């Protein structure tokens, strides 16, 4: 009987321990920062920000800026290729492409096409293409920005997009019911399941996300069904950014970078 009680105690302790696991982060550095949005880093040591709707590229020696007042607010920035940066101005249905010196190399107004597109999500894809969610037909498509050709690749979405991200090969989105989907460049859609409610989110891969809710950061592994809180010093923050094992926390006073290793 004593052995049974001991085994039950150990089992219950193990469950509690697993439920309260935290992922330790190692603070690397902090940067004083005055801006409206922190967008992330590139592999060349630059970081990207927006302040008063001016897009900036900054390092310890240089600062470059791009602004286009006529197009209104910058809705989305794609930094996957630092030599081909994509700015999306949703209110004017327009994409601006910049080179690494923030010179404008291309301007695409989707309203000027013979068959107009109303874009509400944009990302750079492979083979000289953009991912575009066309709200006119509620379908995902690929736009070749060299030939000006557009093709629809998905069936209509049944719910509106709450959050999205993409890389060259896949487009991820979370709908307003917190369903997570991924679509490849051939139009194949996979439902990943329902994820927890969030204030902001970073999709790490096809099984893991980091999300914040009420200034608590959590790693969620959908395949394992496991949540792990990420321990940081900040009690409140505006947004976070994750790339290549670096977690950046954006507050009203600056950016703090942490090294984390995801399980």
Buried (B, 14 or more C-beta within 10 A) or exposed (E): EEEEEEEEEEEEEEEEEEEEEEBEBEEEEBBEBEBEBBBBBBEEEBBBBBEEBBBBBBEEEEEBEBBBEEBEEBBBBBBBEBEBBBBBBBEBBBBBBBEBEBEEEEEBBBEEEEEEBBBBBBBBBEEEBBBBBBBEBBBBBBBBBEEEEBEBBBEEBEBEBBBBBBBBEBBBBBBEEBBBBBBEBEBEBEEBEEBEEBEBBBBBEEEBBBBBEEBEBBBBBBEEEBEBEBEBEBEEBBBBBBBEEBBBBBBEEBBBBBEBEBE
